[in-house]
Amino acid sequence: MDDTAIASQMSPYMVDLEEGKTYKFCRCGESKKLPFCDDSHKGSDAKPHTFTADKTESVNVCGCMESEDYPFCDGSHILHF
């Protein structure tokens, strides 16, 4: 991720995605609805990551902001322990 993304936790979030639905994932680390954006980033350089689900499924979403496959977790958080 870029330098404006702030880790909200060092493990993934399990979320249920619905095909065709658009999601905004928090990258400022301040949202009260993590991992989703609640616009807490207003006034900062960190903008949410907008993503439309290709299919309905449960997935692990990155919390550490190090994933090469963001918004999905690729296990990069394990390198921090």
MOPAC internal coordinates of N, CA, C and O (Angstrom, degrees):
PM7 1SCF
backbone

  N    0.0000 0     0.00 0     0.00 0    0    0    0
  C    1.4530 1     0.00 0     0.00 0    1    0    0
  C    1.5233 1   108.59 1     0.00 0    2    1    0
  O    1.2310 1   120.95 1    -9.89 1    3    2    1
  N    1.3307 1   115.79 1   170.11 1    3    2    1
  C    1.4564 1   118.81 1   180.00 1    5    3    2
  C    1.5273 1   110.81 1   -83.73 1    6    5    3
  O    1.2310 1   120.38 1    -3.43 1    7    6    5
  N    1.3289 1   116.87 1   176.57 1    7    6    5
  C    1.4603 1   122.26 1  -174.88 1    9    7    6
  C    1.5197 1   114.32 1   -69.07 1   10    9    7
  O    1.2310 1   119.46 1   164.82 1   11   10    9
  N    1.3358 1   118.64 1   -15.18 1   11   10    9
  C    1.4605 1   120.19 1  -179.48 1   13   11   10
  C    1.5259 1   112.56 1   -83.84 1   14   13   11
  O    1.2310 1   119.60 1   166.83 1   15   14   13
  N    1.3163 1   118.38 1   -13.17 1   15   14   13
  C    1.4581 1   121.68 1  -179.70 1   17   15   14
  C    1.5239 1   110.02 1   -79.34 1   18   17   15
  O    1.2310 1   120.65 1   -45.59 1   19   18   17
  N    1.3303 1   116.36 1   134.41 1   19   18   17
  C    1.4572 1   122.27 1  -178.74 1   21   19   18
  C    1.5228 1   108.74 1  -119.60 1   22   21   19
  O    1.2310 1   120.50 1   -52.86 1   23   22   21
  N    1.3264 1   116.66 1   127.14 1   23   22   21
  C    1.4621 1   121.44 1  -179.39 1   25   23   22
  C    1.5239 1   110.38 1   -61.69 1   26   25   23
  O    1.2310 1   120.64 1   -45.89 1   27   26   25
  N    1.3205 1   116.38 1   134.11 1   27   26   25
  C    1.4580 1   121.01 1   177.27 1   29   27   26
  C    1.5281 1   111.07 1   -95.89 1   30   29   27
  O    1.2310 1   120.76 1   155.23 1   31   30   29
  N    1.3250 1   116.15 1   -24.77 1   31   30   29
  C    1.4639 1   122.32 1   174.04 1   33   31   30
  C    1.5197 1   107.48 1  -165.33 1   34   33   31
  O    1.2310 1   120.50 1   -16.81 1   35   34   33
  N    1.3152 1   116.66 1   163.19 1   35   34   33
  C    1.4619 1   120.57 1  -175.49 1   37   35   34
  C    1.5248 1   112.58 1   -97.16 1   38   37   35
  O    1.2310 1   120.52 1  -159.80 1   39   38   37
  N    1.3181 1   116.61 1    20.20 1   39   38   37
  C    1.4648 1   121.96 1   175.45 1   41   39   38
  C    1.5295 1   107.92 1  -138.44 1   42   41   39
  O    1.2310 1   120.45 1   -15.54 1   43   42   41
  N    1.3298 1   116.74 1   164.46 1   43   42   41
  C    1.4680 1   119.01 1  -178.30 1   45   43   42
  C    1.5287 1   112.89 1   -77.30 1   46   45   43
  O    1.2310 1   121.41 1   -15.76 1   47   46   45
  N    1.3009 1   114.90 1   164.24 1   47   46   45
  C    1.4596 1   123.80 1   171.50 1   49   47   46
  C    1.5242 1   107.33 1  -105.74 1   50   49   47
  O    1.2310 1   119.61 1   -44.86 1   51   50   49
  N    1.3229 1   118.35 1   135.14 1   51   50   49
  C    1.4601 1   121.95 1   173.53 1   53   51   50
  C    1.5217 1   107.12 1   -90.92 1   54   53   51
  O    1.2310 1   120.80 1   -57.39 1   55   54   53
  N    1.3292 1   116.07 1   122.61 1   55   54   53
  C    1.4681 1   120.74 1  -179.88 1   57   55   54
  C    1.5227 1   110.05 1  -131.48 1   58   57   55
  O    1.2310 1   121.18 1   -27.52 1   59   58   57
  N    1.3114 1   115.34 1   152.48 1   59   58   57
  C    1.4600 1   122.37 1   175.34 1   61   59   58
  C    1.5205 1   107.57 1   -99.74 1   62   61   59
  O    1.2310 1   120.58 1   -57.65 1   63   62   61
  N    1.3263 1   116.50 1   122.35 1   63   62   61
  C    1.4550 1   122.46 1   178.82 1   65   63   62
  C    1.5179 1   109.67 1  -104.74 1   66   65   63
  O    1.2310 1   121.02 1   -32.90 1   67   66   65
  N    1.3244 1   115.66 1   147.10 1   67   66   65
  C    1.4541 1   121.82 1   178.70 1   69   67   66
  C    1.5270 1   108.97 1  -114.66 1   70   69   67
  O    1.2310 1   120.52 1   -53.02 1   71   70   69
  N    1.3207 1   116.61 1   126.98 1   71   70   69
  C    1.4583 1   122.25 1  -178.61 1   73   71   70
  C    1.5255 1   111.79 1   -49.40 1   74   73   71
  O    1.2310 1   120.99 1   -49.76 1   75   74   73
  N    1.3362 1   115.72 1   130.24 1   75   74   73
  C    1.4537 1   122.22 1   177.51 1   77   75   74
  C    1.5160 1   115.33 1    84.22 1   78   77   75
  O    1.2310 1   119.94 1   168.62 1   79   78   77
  N    1.3224 1   117.71 1   -11.38 1   79   78   77
  C    1.4645 1   121.24 1  -179.49 1   81   79   78
  C    1.5295 1   109.55 1   -83.72 1   82   81   79
  O    1.2310 1   120.70 1   -38.91 1   83   82   81
  N    1.3280 1   116.26 1   141.09 1   83   82   81
  C    1.4568 1   121.94 1   179.05 1   85   83   82
  C    1.5248 1   109.42 1   -97.35 1   86   85   83
  O    1.2310 1   120.99 1   -45.13 1   87   86   85
  N    1.3310 1   115.72 1   134.87 1   87   86   85
  C    1.4622 1   123.08 1  -178.60 1   89   87   86
  C    1.5200 1   109.27 1  -122.05 1   90   89   87
  O    1.2310 1   120.88 1   -31.87 1   91   90   89
  N    1.3302 1   115.92 1   148.13 1   91   90   89
  C    1.4659 1   122.18 1   173.23 1   93   91   90
  C    1.5235 1   106.96 1  -114.60 1   94   93   91
  O    1.2310 1   120.84 1   -62.50 1   95   94   93
  N    1.3371 1   116.00 1   117.50 1   95   94   93
  C    1.4483 1   121.16 1   179.53 1   97   95   94
  C    1.5184 1   110.36 1   -97.93 1   98   97   95
  O    1.2310 1   120.72 1   -45.66 1   99   98   97
  N    1.3266 1   116.23 1   134.34 1   99   98   97
  C    1.4596 1   123.34 1  -178.72 1  101   99   98
  C    1.5256 1   111.03 1   -66.72 1  102  101   99
  O    1.2310 1   120.91 1   -43.62 1  103  102  101
  N    1.3300 1   115.86 1   136.38 1  103  102  101
  C    1.4606 1   121.30 1   174.41 1  105  103  102
  C    1.5190 1   111.36 1  -124.65 1  106  105  103
  O    1.2310 1   120.26 1   179.16 1  107  106  105
  N    1.3700 1   117.11 1    -0.84 1  107  106  105
  C    1.4631 1   119.73 1   179.45 1  109  107  106
  C    1.5193 1   111.44 1   -93.86 1  110  109  107
  O    1.2310 1   120.20 1   163.15 1  111  110  109
  N    1.3397 1   117.22 1   -16.85 1  111  110  109
  C    1.4597 1   121.33 1   179.68 1  113  111  110
  C    1.5197 1   114.31 1    80.17 1  114  113  111
  O    1.2310 1   119.36 1  -176.24 1  115  114  113
  N    1.3283 1   118.82 1     3.76 1  115  114  113
  C    1.4624 1   122.56 1  -175.06 1  117  115  114
  C    1.5283 1   114.83 1  -105.33 1  118  117  115
  O    1.2310 1   119.51 1   172.41 1  119  118  117
  N    1.3127 1   118.54 1    -7.59 1  119  118  117
  C    1.4589 1   121.54 1  -176.30 1  121  119  118
  C    1.5271 1   111.60 1   -60.77 1  122  121  119
  O    1.2310 1   120.96 1   -36.56 1  123  122  121
  N    1.3044 1   115.76 1   143.44 1  123  122  121
  C    1.4715 1   121.46 1   174.80 1  125  123  122
  C    1.5238 1   110.33 1   -85.35 1  126  125  123
  O    1.2310 1   120.16 1   176.69 1  127  126  125
  N    1.3535 1   117.29 1    -3.31 1  127  126  125
  C    1.4620 1   122.65 1  -178.00 1  129  127  126
  C    1.5295 1   111.05 1  -121.40 1  130  129  127
  O    1.2310 1   120.06 1  -144.90 1  131  130  129
  N    1.3220 1   117.49 1    35.10 1  131  130  129
  C    1.4653 1   121.52 1  -177.61 1  133  131  130
  C    1.5188 1   111.71 1   -52.54 1  134  133  131
  O    1.2310 1   119.59 1   -40.25 1  135  134  133
  N    1.3099 1   118.40 1   139.75 1  135  134  133
  C    1.4535 1   127.83 1     9.84 1  137  135  134
  C    1.5270 1   113.85 1   -87.77 1  138  137  135
  O    1.2310 1   120.27 1  -172.69 1  139  138  137
  N    1.3260 1   117.08 1     7.31 1  139  138  137
  C    1.4583 1   120.52 1  -176.56 1  141  139  138
  C    1.5228 1   111.41 1   -88.88 1  142  141  139
  O    1.2310 1   120.95 1   -27.73 1  143  142  141
  N    1.3042 1   115.79 1   152.27 1  143  142  141
  C    1.4599 1   123.58 1  -179.34 1  145  143  142
  C    1.5263 1   110.22 1   -78.11 1  146  145  143
  O    1.2310 1   120.60 1   -43.75 1  147  146  145
  N    1.3448 1   116.46 1   136.25 1  147  146  145
  C    1.4657 1   121.50 1   171.82 1  149  147  146
  C    1.5311 1   110.49 1  -121.15 1  150  149  147
  O    1.2310 1   120.78 1  -159.31 1  151  150  149
  N    1.3323 1   116.12 1    20.69 1  151  150  149
  C    1.4659 1   124.38 1   178.95 1  153  151  150
  C    1.5259 1   113.52 1    71.56 1  154  153  151
  O    1.2310 1   119.49 1  -160.23 1  155  154  153
  N    1.3304 1   118.58 1    19.77 1  155  154  153
  C    1.4614 1   121.60 1   175.90 1  157  155  154
  C    1.5236 1   112.18 1   -65.80 1  158  157  155
  O    1.2310 1   120.33 1   163.51 1  159  158  157
  N    1.3200 1   116.97 1   -16.49 1  159  158  157
  C    1.4631 1   122.01 1  -177.85 1  161  159  158
  C    1.5243 1   113.29 1   -74.24 1  162  161  159
  O    1.2310 1   119.69 1   170.26 1  163  162  161
  N    1.3126 1   118.20 1    -9.74 1  163  162  161
  C    1.4666 1   121.03 1  -175.93 1  165  163  162
  C    1.5212 1   110.07 1   -49.69 1  166  165  163
  O    1.2310 1   120.86 1   -50.83 1  167  166  165
  N    1.3294 1   115.97 1   129.17 1  167  166  165
  C    1.4564 1   121.95 1  -179.18 1  169  167  166
  C    1.5133 1   114.26 1    90.93 1  170  169  167
  O    1.2310 1   120.18 1   178.41 1  171  170  169
  N    1.3371 1   117.26 1    -1.59 1  171  170  169
  C    1.4676 1   120.80 1   178.49 1  173  171  170
  C    1.5262 1   109.25 1  -114.69 1  174  173  171
  O    1.2310 1   120.69 1    -7.03 1  175  174  173
  N    1.3214 1   116.29 1   172.97 1  175  174  173
  C    1.4587 1   121.15 1   177.64 1  177  175  174
  C    1.5217 1   112.62 1   -83.39 1  178  177  175
  O    1.2310 1   119.87 1   166.53 1  179  178  177
  N    1.3242 1   117.85 1   -13.47 1  179  178  177
  C    1.4619 1   121.88 1  -178.27 1  181  179  178
  C    1.5259 1   109.55 1   -79.10 1  182  181  179
  O    1.2310 1   120.72 1   -62.56 1  183  182  181
  N    1.3020 1   116.22 1   117.44 1  183  182  181
  C    1.4615 1   122.15 1   178.51 1  185  183  182
  C    1.5206 1   109.09 1  -107.87 1  186  185  183
  O    1.2310 1   119.73 1   -29.99 1  187  186  185
  N    1.3372 1   118.11 1   150.01 1  187  186  185
  C    1.4655 1   119.94 1  -179.85 1  189  187  186
  C    1.5259 1   111.68 1   -67.68 1  190  189  187
  O    1.2310 1   121.59 1   -22.72 1  191  190  189
  N    1.3118 1   114.57 1   157.28 1  191  190  189
  C    1.4659 1   121.40 1   174.94 1  193  191  190
  C    1.5289 1   106.66 1   -96.52 1  194  193  191
  O    1.2310 1   120.41 1   -63.01 1  195  194  193
  N    1.3161 1   116.83 1   116.99 1  195  194  193
  C    1.4623 1   121.53 1   179.94 1  197  195  194
  C    1.5178 1   109.17 1   -94.22 1  198  197  195
  O    1.2310 1   121.02 1   -44.99 1  199  198  197
  N    1.3218 1   115.66 1   135.01 1  199  198  197
  C    1.4569 1   122.01 1  -171.94 1  201  199  198
  C    1.5217 1   109.03 1  -146.01 1  202  201  199
  O    1.2310 1   119.95 1   -44.63 1  203  202  201
  N    1.3342 1   117.70 1   135.37 1  203  202  201
  C    1.4629 1   122.62 1   174.63 1  205  203  202
  C    1.5253 1   108.28 1  -108.64 1  206  205  203
  O    1.2310 1   120.67 1   -53.88 1  207  206  205
  N    1.3211 1   116.32 1   126.12 1  207  206  205
  C    1.4623 1   121.96 1  -177.00 1  209  207  206
  C    1.5144 1   111.62 1   -69.31 1  210  209  207
  O    1.2310 1   120.67 1   -48.01 1  211  210  209
  N    1.3314 1   116.32 1   131.99 1  211  210  209
  C    1.4603 1   122.65 1   177.56 1  213  211  210
  C    1.5255 1   112.11 1   -77.16 1  214  213  211
  O    1.2310 1   121.30 1   152.88 1  215  214  213
  N    1.3506 1   115.12 1   -27.12 1  215  214  213
  C    1.4566 1   119.51 1  -179.09 1  217  215  214
  C    1.5228 1   109.54 1  -154.96 1  218  217  215
  O    1.2310 1   120.69 1   -16.25 1  219  218  217
  N    1.3203 1   116.28 1   163.75 1  219  218  217
  C    1.4534 1   122.10 1   176.94 1  221  219  218
  C    1.5241 1   107.57 1   -81.46 1  222  221  219
  O    1.2310 1   121.19 1   -57.23 1  223  222  221
  N    1.3329 1   115.32 1   122.77 1  223  222  221
  C    1.4630 1   120.42 1  -178.58 1  225  223  222
  C    1.5167 1   110.45 1  -168.76 1  226  225  223
  O    1.2310 1   120.79 1   -16.54 1  227  226  225
  N    1.3259 1   116.09 1   163.46 1  227  226  225
  C    1.4614 1   123.02 1   171.38 1  229  227  226
  C    1.5141 1   107.18 1   -96.49 1  230  229  227
  O    1.2310 1   120.48 1   -48.28 1  231  230  229
  N    1.3317 1   116.69 1   131.72 1  231  230  229
  C    1.4638 1   121.33 1  -177.00 1  233  231  230
  C    1.5162 1   110.65 1  -137.51 1  234  233  231
  O    1.2310 1   121.07 1   -20.57 1  235  234  233
  N    1.3239 1   115.56 1   159.43 1  235  234  233
  C    1.4591 1   122.22 1   170.81 1  237  235  234
  C    1.5184 1   107.63 1   -91.87 1  238  237  235
  O    1.2310 1   120.96 1   -56.03 1  239  238  237
  N    1.3351 1   115.76 1   123.97 1  239  238  237
  C    1.4555 1   122.35 1   179.48 1  241  239  238
  C    1.5253 1   108.63 1  -105.32 1  242  241  239
  O    1.2310 1   120.75 1   -42.19 1  243  242  241
  N    1.3059 1   116.18 1   137.81 1  243  242  241
  C    1.4554 1   122.93 1  -176.61 1  245  243  242
  C    1.5280 1   112.43 1   -59.89 1  246  245  243
  O    1.2310 1   120.49 1   -44.93 1  247  246  245
  N    1.3250 1   116.67 1   135.07 1  247  246  245
  C    1.4659 1   122.68 1   173.75 1  249  247  246
  C    1.5105 1   111.95 1  -112.34 1  250  249  247
  O    1.2310 1   120.56 1   160.28 1  251  250  249
  N    1.3485 1   116.53 1   -19.72 1  251  250  249
  C    1.4745 1   120.43 1  -175.47 1  253  251  250
  C    1.5281 1   113.30 1   -90.63 1  254  253  251
  O    1.2310 1   119.88 1   168.21 1  255  254  253
  N    1.3261 1   117.84 1   -11.79 1  255  254  253
  C    1.4718 1   124.55 1   179.34 1  257  255  254
  C    1.5217 1   113.86 1    67.29 1  258  257  255
  O    1.2310 1   120.17 1  -158.95 1  259  258  257
  N    1.3271 1   117.28 1    21.05 1  259  258  257
  C    1.4609 1   121.32 1   179.53 1  261  259  258
  C    1.5234 1   113.15 1  -108.32 1  262  261  259
  O    1.2310 1   119.88 1   174.76 1  263  262  261
  N    1.3177 1   117.84 1    -5.24 1  263  262  261
  C    1.4591 1   121.91 1  -175.76 1  265  263  262
  C    1.5217 1   112.05 1   -64.18 1  266  265  263
  O    1.2310 1   120.65 1   -43.57 1  267  266  265
  N    1.3137 1   116.37 1   136.43 1  267  266  265
  C    1.4631 1   122.19 1   174.44 1  269  267  266
  C    1.5306 1   110.48 1   -78.53 1  270  269  267
  O    1.2310 1   120.47 1   168.92 1  271  270  269
  N    1.3350 1   116.71 1   -11.08 1  271  270  269
  C    1.4625 1   122.64 1  -178.08 1  273  271  270
  C    1.5295 1   110.41 1  -117.16 1  274  273  271
  O    1.2310 1   120.09 1  -147.60 1  275  274  273
  N    1.3401 1   117.43 1    32.40 1  275  274  273
  C    1.4568 1   122.05 1  -177.55 1  277  275  274
  C    1.5253 1   110.67 1   -55.19 1  278  277  275
  O    1.2310 1   118.81 1   -45.58 1  279  278  277
  N    1.3238 1   119.88 1   134.42 1  279  278  277
  C    1.4522 1   127.46 1    18.78 1  281  279  278
  C    1.5267 1   114.71 1   -89.27 1  282  281  279
  O    1.2310 1   120.25 1  -177.70 1  283  282  281
  N    1.3249 1   117.13 1     2.30 1  283  282  281
  C    1.4620 1   119.58 1  -177.59 1  285  283  282
  C    1.5186 1   111.67 1   -84.81 1  286  285  283
  O    1.2310 1   120.65 1   -33.84 1  287  286  285
  N    1.3169 1   116.35 1   146.16 1  287  286  285
  C    1.4625 1   122.39 1   177.84 1  289  287  286
  C    1.5272 1   109.25 1   -74.48 1  290  289  287
  O    1.2310 1   120.88 1   -46.63 1  291  290  289
  N    1.3381 1   115.92 1   133.37 1  291  290  289
  C    1.4691 1   120.48 1   175.65 1  293  291  290
  C    1.5280 1   111.45 1  -116.88 1  294  293  291
  O    1.2310 1   120.46 1  -168.40 1  295  294  293
  N    1.3443 1   116.72 1    11.60 1  295  294  293
  C    1.4542 1   121.00 1   179.12 1  297  295  294
  C    1.5148 1   114.31 1    88.01 1  298  297  295
  O    1.2310 1   119.55 1  -175.48 1  299  298  297
  N    1.3165 1   118.47 1     4.52 1  299  298  297
  C    1.4695 1   121.25 1  -178.65 1  301  299  298
  C    1.5278 1   112.54 1   -59.37 1  302  301  299
  O    1.2310 1   119.76 1   152.37 1  303  302  301
  N    1.3307 1   118.06 1   -27.63 1  303  302  301
  C    1.4666 1   120.90 1  -179.76 1  305  303  302
  C    1.5208 1   112.09 1   -61.36 1  306  305  303
  O    1.2310 1   120.27 1   154.43 1  307  306  305
  N    1.3132 1   117.09 1   -25.57 1  307  306  305
  C    1.4721 1   121.01 1  -179.71 1  309  307  306
  C    1.5231 1   110.48 1   -63.70 1  310  309  307
  O    1.2310 1   119.96 1   150.53 1  311  310  309
  N    1.3083 1   117.69 1   -29.47 1  311  310  309
  C    1.4709 1   121.69 1   179.21 1  313  311  310
  C    1.5217 1   112.53 1   -68.00 1  314  313  311
  O    1.2310 1   119.80 1   164.97 1  315  314  313
  N    1.3249 1   117.98 1   -15.03 1  315  314  313
  C    1.4664 1   122.04 1  -177.90 1  317  315  314
  C    1.5229 1   112.67 1   -88.97 1  318  317  315
  O    1.2310 1   119.63 1   174.00 1  319  318  317
  N    1.3257 1   118.31 1    -6.00 1  319  318  317
  C    1.4636 1   121.06 1  -178.35 1  321  319  318
  C    1.4964 1   111.18 1  -101.71 1  322  321  319
  O    1.2310 1   120.10 1   180.00 1  323  322  321

